[in-house]
Amino acid sequence: MKIESAAGEFAFDLEKLELQDDGIVLTGKMGVWEAETTMTSADLRRIIVMVLKTPGAWGYLFKQFMGARGEAKQ
């Protein structure tokens, strides 16, 4: 995953996903720094609505999952 901001461009490597009372916690490294972000249920709903409203998003997701399944079989 890549983070782009006014401070620069950073790779964000996900290492762990945890479910906690306040949401989904993604832990990883952004460059050399340990990083953690929490996605609330409102954040997740917002992302789902954005995907539903974006033309082509379902096709893209389908291709990604089918490609991953094909790679796993080999």
Backbone atoms as SQL, in Angstrom:
CREATE TABLE atoms (id INTEGER PRIMARY KEY, chain TEXT, resi INTEGER, resn TEXT, atom TEXT, x REAL, y REAL, z REAL);
INSERT INTO atoms VALUES
  (1, 'A', 1, 'MET', 'N', 0.853, -1.154, 0.000),
  (2, 'A', 1, 'MET', 'CA', 0.000, 0.000, 0.000),
  (3, 'A', 1, 'MET', 'C', 0.905, 1.225, 0.000),
  (4, 'A', 2, 'LYS', 'N', 0.438, 2.289, -0.646),
  (5, 'A', 2, 'LYS', 'CA', 1.256, 3.489, -0.721),
  (6, 'A', 2, 'LYS', 'C', 0.486, 4.663, -0.116),
  (7, 'A', 3, 'ILE', 'N', 1.165, 5.457, 0.697),
  (8, 'A', 3, 'ILE', 'CA', 0.601, 6.667, 1.291),
  (9, 'A', 3, 'ILE', 'C', 1.267, 7.856, 0.606),
  (10, 'A', 4, 'GLU', 'N', 0.481, 8.742, 0.027),
  (11, 'A', 4, 'GLU', 'CA', 1.012, 9.959, -0.575),
  (12, 'A', 4, 'GLU', 'C', 0.462, 11.144, 0.203),
  (13, 'A', 5, 'SER', 'N', 1.346, 12.054, 0.598),
  (14, 'A', 5, 'SER', 'CA', 0.921, 13.233, 1.339),
  (15, 'A', 5, 'SER', 'C', 1.865, 14.384, 1.048),
  (16, 'A', 6, 'ALA', 'N', 1.587, 15.534, 1.639),
  (17, 'A', 6, 'ALA', 'CA', 2.466, 16.690, 1.476),
  (18, 'A', 6, 'ALA', 'C', 3.851, 16.406, 2.071),
  (19, 'A', 7, 'ALA', 'N', 3.910, 15.481, 3.026),
  (20, 'A', 7, 'ALA', 'CA', 5.193, 15.125, 3.654),
  (21, 'A', 7, 'ALA', 'C', 6.012, 14.176, 2.781),
  (22, 'A', 8, 'GLY', 'N', 5.392, 13.605, 1.752),
  (23, 'A', 8, 'GLY', 'CA', 6.117, 12.696, 0.874),
  (24, 'A', 8, 'GLY', 'C', 5.315, 11.454, 0.553),
  (25, 'A', 9, 'GLU', 'N', 5.989, 10.493, -0.046),
  (26, 'A', 9, 'GLU', 'CA', 5.391, 9.226, -0.449),
  (27, 'A', 9, 'GLU', 'C', 6.013, 8.112, 0.385),
  (28, 'A', 10, 'PHE', 'N', 5.168, 7.305, 1.009),
  (29, 'A', 10, 'PHE', 'CA', 5.653, 6.260, 1.902),
  (30, 'A', 10, 'PHE', 'C', 4.979, 4.935, 1.574),
  (31, 'A', 11, 'ALA', 'N', 5.742, 3.868, 1.666),
  (32, 'A', 11, 'ALA', 'CA', 5.168, 2.534, 1.572),
  (33, 'A', 11, 'ALA', 'C', 4.558, 2.217, 2.932),
  (34, 'A', 12, 'PHE', 'N', 3.376, 1.638, 2.920),
  (35, 'A', 12, 'PHE', 'CA', 2.750, 1.182, 4.166),
  (36, 'A', 12, 'PHE', 'C', 2.550, -0.307, 4.032),
  (37, 'A', 13, 'ASP', 'N', 3.342, -1.081, 4.753),
  (38, 'A', 13, 'ASP', 'CA', 3.283, -2.541, 4.694),
  (39, 'A', 13, 'ASP', 'C', 2.433, -3.051, 5.842),
  (40, 'A', 14, 'LEU', 'N', 1.275, -3.615, 5.507),
  (41, 'A', 14, 'LEU', 'CA', 0.384, -4.163, 6.529),
  (42, 'A', 14, 'LEU', 'C', 0.962, -5.450, 7.089),
  (43, 'A', 15, 'GLU', 'N', 0.943, -5.555, 8.401),
  (44, 'A', 15, 'GLU', 'CA', 1.460, -6.756, 9.057),
  (45, 'A', 15, 'GLU', 'C', 0.394, -7.494, 9.856),
  (46, 'A', 16, 'LYS', 'N', -0.636, -6.743, 10.299),
  (47, 'A', 16, 'LYS', 'CA', -1.619, -7.377, 11.181),
  (48, 'A', 16, 'LYS', 'C', -2.949, -6.638, 11.106),
  (49, 'A', 17, 'LEU', 'N', -4.029, -7.375, 11.226),
  (50, 'A', 17, 'LEU', 'CA', -5.368, -6.821, 11.305),
  (51, 'A', 17, 'LEU', 'C', -6.015, -7.396, 12.546),
  (52, 'A', 18, 'GLU', 'N', -6.557, -6.523, 13.386),
  (53, 'A', 18, 'GLU', 'CA', -7.228, -6.969, 14.607),
  (54, 'A', 18, 'GLU', 'C', -8.604, -6.329, 14.697),
  (55, 'A', 19, 'LEU', 'N', -9.553, -7.070, 15.225),
  (56, 'A', 19, 'LEU', 'CA', -10.872, -6.513, 15.501),
  (57, 'A', 19, 'LEU', 'C', -10.903, -6.107, 16.964),
  (58, 'A', 20, 'GLN', 'N', -11.238, -4.853, 17.211),
  (59, 'A', 20, 'GLN', 'CA', -11.358, -4.347, 18.571),
  (60, 'A', 20, 'GLN', 'C', -12.711, -3.671, 18.710),
  (61, 'A', 21, 'ASP', 'N', -13.087, -3.346, 19.930),
  (62, 'A', 21, 'ASP', 'CA', -14.394, -2.736, 20.178),
  (63, 'A', 21, 'ASP', 'C', -14.617, -1.474, 19.358),
  (64, 'A', 22, 'ASP', 'N', -13.558, -0.682, 19.162),
  (65, 'A', 22, 'ASP', 'CA', -13.721, 0.587, 18.448),
  (66, 'A', 22, 'ASP', 'C', -13.508, 0.460, 16.943),
  (67, 'A', 23, 'GLY', 'N', -13.280, -0.743, 16.425),
  (68, 'A', 23, 'GLY', 'CA', -13.167, -0.924, 14.987),
  (69, 'A', 23, 'GLY', 'C', -12.113, -1.924, 14.574),
  (70, 'A', 24, 'ILE', 'N', -11.685, -1.796, 13.332),
  (71, 'A', 24, 'ILE', 'CA', -10.650, -2.661, 12.762),
  (72, 'A', 24, 'ILE', 'C', -9.326, -1.924, 12.884),
  (73, 'A', 25, 'VAL', 'N', -8.348, -2.560, 13.507),
  (74, 'A', 25, 'VAL', 'CA', -7.035, -1.944, 13.689),
  (75, 'A', 25, 'VAL', 'C', -6.057, -2.589, 12.719),
  (76, 'A', 26, 'LEU', 'N', -5.469, -1.751, 11.854),
  (77, 'A', 26, 'LEU', 'CA', -4.456, -2.198, 10.898),
  (78, 'A', 26, 'LEU', 'C', -3.099, -1.765, 11.431),
  (79, 'A', 27, 'THR', 'N', -2.185, -2.713, 11.568),
  (80, 'A', 27, 'THR', 'CA', -0.854, -2.416, 12.083),
  (81, 'A', 27, 'THR', 'C', 0.169, -2.787, 11.026),
  (82, 'A', 28, 'GLY', 'N', 1.194, -1.969, 10.919),
  (83, 'A', 28, 'GLY', 'CA', 2.241, -2.241, 9.951),
  (84, 'A', 28, 'GLY', 'C', 3.370, -1.253, 10.088),
  (85, 'A', 29, 'LYS', 'N', 4.083, -1.055, 8.989),
  (86, 'A', 29, 'LYS', 'CA', 5.199, -0.115, 8.968),
  (87, 'A', 29, 'LYS', 'C', 5.014, 0.845, 7.809),
  (88, 'A', 30, 'MET', 'N', 5.257, 2.111, 8.096),
  (89, 'A', 30, 'MET', 'CA', 5.245, 3.140, 7.068),
  (90, 'A', 30, 'MET', 'C', 6.680, 3.625, 6.970),
  (91, 'A', 31, 'GLY', 'N', 7.359, 3.118, 5.954),
  (92, 'A', 31, 'GLY', 'CA', 8.795, 3.376, 5.884),
  (93, 'A', 31, 'GLY', 'C', 9.474, 2.644, 7.034),
  (94, 'A', 32, 'VAL', 'N', 10.187, 3.383, 7.860),
  (95, 'A', 32, 'VAL', 'CA', 10.873, 2.769, 9.000),
  (96, 'A', 32, 'VAL', 'C', 10.060, 2.876, 10.282),
  (97, 'A', 33, 'TRP', 'N', 8.917, 3.565, 10.239),
  (98, 'A', 33, 'TRP', 'CA', 8.122, 3.801, 11.443),
  (99, 'A', 33, 'TRP', 'C', 7.023, 2.759, 11.617),
  (100, 'A', 34, 'GLU', 'N', 6.841, 2.335, 12.855),
  (101, 'A', 34, 'GLU', 'CA', 5.687, 1.506, 13.192),
  (102, 'A', 34, 'GLU', 'C', 4.450, 2.378, 13.020),
  (103, 'A', 35, 'ALA', 'N', 3.389, 1.830, 12.471),
  (104, 'A', 35, 'ALA', 'CA', 2.180, 2.611, 12.239),
  (105, 'A', 35, 'ALA', 'C', 0.949, 1.780, 12.563),
  (106, 'A', 36, 'GLU', 'N', -0.088, 2.464, 13.015),
  (107, 'A', 36, 'GLU', 'CA', -1.343, 1.803, 13.338),
  (108, 'A', 36, 'GLU', 'C', -2.472, 2.739, 12.941),
  (109, 'A', 37, 'THR', 'N', -3.498, 2.194, 12.344),
  (110, 'A', 37, 'THR', 'CA', -4.677, 2.983, 12.021),
  (111, 'A', 37, 'THR', 'C', -5.911, 2.206, 12.434),
  (112, 'A', 38, 'THR', 'N', -6.909, 2.928, 12.913),
  (113, 'A', 38, 'THR', 'CA', -8.156, 2.296, 13.328),
  (114, 'A', 38, 'THR', 'C', -9.266, 2.743, 12.399),
  (115, 'A', 39, 'MET', 'N', -9.968, 1.777, 11.851),
  (116, 'A', 39, 'MET', 'CA', -11.101, 2.042, 10.972),
  (117, 'A', 39, 'MET', 'C', -12.367, 1.784, 11.781),
  (118, 'A', 40, 'THR', 'N', -13.165, 2.829, 11.980),
  (119, 'A', 40, 'THR', 'CA', -14.412, 2.680, 12.729),
  (120, 'A', 40, 'THR', 'C', -15.484, 2.061, 11.840),
  (121, 'A', 41, 'SER', 'N', -16.603, 1.711, 12.439),
  (122, 'A', 41, 'SER', 'CA', -17.708, 1.165, 11.642),
  (123, 'A', 41, 'SER', 'C', -18.217, 2.220, 10.658),
  (124, 'A', 42, 'ALA', 'N', -18.184, 3.503, 11.044),
  (125, 'A', 42, 'ALA', 'CA', -18.594, 4.576, 10.123),
  (126, 'A', 42, 'ALA', 'C', -17.623, 4.667, 8.948),
  (127, 'A', 43, 'ASP', 'N', -16.324, 4.507, 9.201),
  (128, 'A', 43, 'ASP', 'CA', -15.323, 4.517, 8.125),
  (129, 'A', 43, 'ASP', 'C', -15.593, 3.376, 7.149),
  (130, 'A', 44, 'LEU', 'N', -15.864, 2.187, 7.682),
  (131, 'A', 44, 'LEU', 'CA', -16.111, 1.022, 6.839),
  (132, 'A', 44, 'LEU', 'C', -17.361, 1.222, 5.984),
  (133, 'A', 45, 'ARG', 'N', -18.425, 1.747, 6.584),
  (134, 'A', 45, 'ARG', 'CA', -19.646, 2.022, 5.817),
  (135, 'A', 45, 'ARG', 'C', -19.367, 3.033, 4.702),
  (136, 'A', 46, 'ARG', 'N', -18.575, 4.062, 5.015),
  (137, 'A', 46, 'ARG', 'CA', -18.239, 5.088, 4.027),
  (138, 'A', 46, 'ARG', 'C', -17.475, 4.469, 2.849),
  (139, 'A', 47, 'ILE', 'N', -16.532, 3.587, 3.141),
  (140, 'A', 47, 'ILE', 'CA', -15.763, 2.925, 2.082),
  (141, 'A', 47, 'ILE', 'C', -16.674, 2.057, 1.221),
  (142, 'A', 48, 'ILE', 'N', -17.559, 1.303, 1.850),
  (143, 'A', 48, 'ILE', 'CA', -18.472, 0.426, 1.100),
  (144, 'A', 48, 'ILE', 'C', -19.362, 1.258, 0.180),
  (145, 'A', 49, 'VAL', 'N', -19.898, 2.376, 0.684),
  (146, 'A', 49, 'VAL', 'CA', -20.740, 3.249, -0.142),
  (147, 'A', 49, 'VAL', 'C', -19.934, 3.806, -1.307),
  (148, 'A', 50, 'MET', 'N', -18.682, 4.215, -1.059),
  (149, 'A', 50, 'MET', 'CA', -17.836, 4.732, -2.142),
  (150, 'A', 50, 'MET', 'C', -17.623, 3.675, -3.217),
  (151, 'A', 51, 'VAL', 'N', -17.367, 2.434, -2.799),
  (152, 'A', 51, 'VAL', 'CA', -17.161, 1.344, -3.766),
  (153, 'A', 51, 'VAL', 'C', -18.436, 1.108, -4.566),
  (154, 'A', 52, 'LEU', 'N', -19.578, 1.101, -3.893),
  (155, 'A', 52, 'LEU', 'CA', -20.850, 0.872, -4.590),
  (156, 'A', 52, 'LEU', 'C', -21.149, 1.972, -5.602),
  (157, 'A', 53, 'LYS', 'N', -20.718, 3.197, -5.314),
  (158, 'A', 53, 'LYS', 'CA', -21.001, 4.335, -6.203),
  (159, 'A', 53, 'LYS', 'C', -19.958, 4.517, -7.307),
  (160, 'A', 54, 'THR', 'N', -18.846, 3.787, -7.244),
  (161, 'A', 54, 'THR', 'CA', -17.772, 3.973, -8.221),
  (162, 'A', 54, 'THR', 'C', -17.920, 2.987, -9.378),
  (163, 'A', 55, 'PRO', 'N', -18.171, 3.513, -10.588),
  (164, 'A', 55, 'PRO', 'CA', -18.291, 2.612, -11.740),
  (165, 'A', 55, 'PRO', 'C', -17.019, 1.781, -11.921),
  (166, 'A', 56, 'GLY', 'N', -17.201, 0.506, -12.133),
  (167, 'A', 56, 'GLY', 'CA', -16.064, -0.375, -12.384),
  (168, 'A', 56, 'GLY', 'C', -15.407, -0.949, -11.144),
  (169, 'A', 57, 'ALA', 'N', -15.768, -0.477, -9.966),
  (170, 'A', 57, 'ALA', 'CA', -15.101, -0.941, -8.745),
  (171, 'A', 57, 'ALA', 'C', -15.345, -2.427, -8.493),
  (172, 'A', 58, 'TRP', 'N', -16.595, -2.885, -8.708),
  (173, 'A', 58, 'TRP', 'CA', -16.880, -4.310, -8.473),
  (174, 'A', 58, 'TRP', 'C', -16.112, -5.186, -9.446),
  (175, 'A', 59, 'GLY', 'N', -16.008, -4.760, -10.711),
  (176, 'A', 59, 'GLY', 'CA', -15.235, -5.522, -11.692),
  (177, 'A', 59, 'GLY', 'C', -13.772, -5.599, -11.299),
  (178, 'A', 60, 'TYR', 'N', -13.228, -4.484, -10.829),
  (179, 'A', 60, 'TYR', 'CA', -11.832, -4.459, -10.382),
  (180, 'A', 60, 'TYR', 'C', -11.624, -5.421, -9.212),
  (181, 'A', 61, 'LEU', 'N', -12.508, -5.353, -8.219),
  (182, 'A', 61, 'LEU', 'CA', -12.381, -6.249, -7.054),
  (183, 'A', 61, 'LEU', 'C', -12.506, -7.704, -7.475),
  (184, 'A', 62, 'PHE', 'N', -13.445, -7.999, -8.359),
  (185, 'A', 62, 'PHE', 'CA', -13.632, -9.367, -8.836),
  (186, 'A', 62, 'PHE', 'C', -12.364, -9.871, -9.508),
  (187, 'A', 63, 'LYS', 'N', -11.775, -9.044, -10.376),
  (188, 'A', 63, 'LYS', 'CA', -10.539, -9.444, -11.063),
  (189, 'A', 63, 'LYS', 'C', -9.414, -9.695, -10.069),
  (190, 'A', 64, 'GLN', 'N', -9.315, -8.855, -9.047),
  (191, 'A', 64, 'GLN', 'CA', -8.250, -9.015, -8.058),
  (192, 'A', 64, 'GLN', 'C', -8.401, -10.327, -7.289),
  (193, 'A', 65, 'PHE', 'N', -9.627, -10.621, -6.872),
  (194, 'A', 65, 'PHE', 'CA', -9.855, -11.853, -6.115),
  (195, 'A', 65, 'PHE', 'C', -9.708, -13.092, -6.988),
  (196, 'A', 66, 'MET', 'N', -10.167, -13.019, -8.214),
  (197, 'A', 66, 'MET', 'CA', -10.047, -14.174, -9.102),
  (198, 'A', 66, 'MET', 'C', -8.573, -14.393, -9.470),
  (199, 'A', 67, 'GLY', 'N', -7.833, -13.330, -9.672),
  (200, 'A', 67, 'GLY', 'CA', -6.398, -13.451, -9.938),
  (201, 'A', 67, 'GLY', 'C', -5.671, -14.075, -8.768),
  (202, 'A', 68, 'ALA', 'N', -6.045, -13.669, -7.559),
  (203, 'A', 68, 'ALA', 'CA', -5.405, -14.218, -6.356),
  (204, 'A', 68, 'ALA', 'C', -5.731, -15.702, -6.214),
  (205, 'A', 69, 'ARG', 'N', -6.960, -16.091, -6.545),
  (206, 'A', 69, 'ARG', 'CA', -7.333, -17.502, -6.472),
  (207, 'A', 69, 'ARG', 'C', -6.550, -18.311, -7.485),
  (208, 'A', 70, 'GLY', 'N', -6.389, -17.771, -8.695),
  (209, 'A', 70, 'GLY', 'CA', -5.638, -18.459, -9.745),
  (210, 'A', 70, 'GLY', 'C', -4.182, -18.654, -9.364),
  (211, 'A', 71, 'GLU', 'N', -3.591, -17.654, -8.720),
  (212, 'A', 71, 'GLU', 'CA', -2.195, -17.754, -8.270),
  (213, 'A', 71, 'GLU', 'C', -2.055, -18.798, -7.166),
  (214, 'A', 72, 'ALA', 'N', -3.050, -18.895, -6.293),
  (215, 'A', 72, 'ALA', 'CA', -2.985, -19.846, -5.169),
  (216, 'A', 72, 'ALA', 'C', -3.049, -21.285, -5.679),
  (217, 'A', 73, 'LYS', 'N', -3.771, -21.523, -6.792),
  (218, 'A', 73, 'LYS', 'CA', -3.915, -22.883, -7.314),
  (219, 'A', 73, 'LYS', 'C', -2.621, -23.392, -7.950),
  (220, 'A', 74, 'GLN', 'N', -1.785, -22.466, -8.438),
  (221, 'A', 74, 'GLN', 'CA', -0.584, -22.899, -9.152),
  (222, 'A', 74, 'GLN', 'C', 0.467, -23.401, -8.213);
